[in-house]
Amino acid sequence: MNHVSHPGQPSEELQRRFGRNFREARMRAGLSQQAAAELTGSTQAYVSLVELGQKNMTLQSIAQFAAGIGCSAEALLGADRRISTLGDLEQIVSAVHDELRSLSKENMNGPVTLGTFCHILRVVASRIEGNAD
């Protein structure tokens, strides 16, 4: 049987991302694995395997896990990545600063154009999304 995943993302990578995001959401909600298991209709052992990225879940199970801990399936799959902590914001600011510094080393004269700044933000976003996995 062929497994279909998002283009360029093997299913194992999506499983790890889902597990990592589920664990973070569970912990933010102040839930133990056992409590999350009860809310999702599973077992603590299954929750542990999900968090380790070792379960290839069905869409129904993904929706059930998301609803159980009160978040969206999109968030657990990483489809709506947001700045959620001061550390996230610091990472973004630092990366933008590094990109601007590298431009100045290339003898950039004058102010940064809006187009250049938007390009820097795209580069930074791409780099951060790559680090998220």
Summary of the structure (lengths in Angstrom):
residues: 133
radius of gyration: 18.8
end to end distance: 25.5
largest distance: 60.5
contacts: 315
relative contact order: 0.11
helix: 66%
strand: 0%
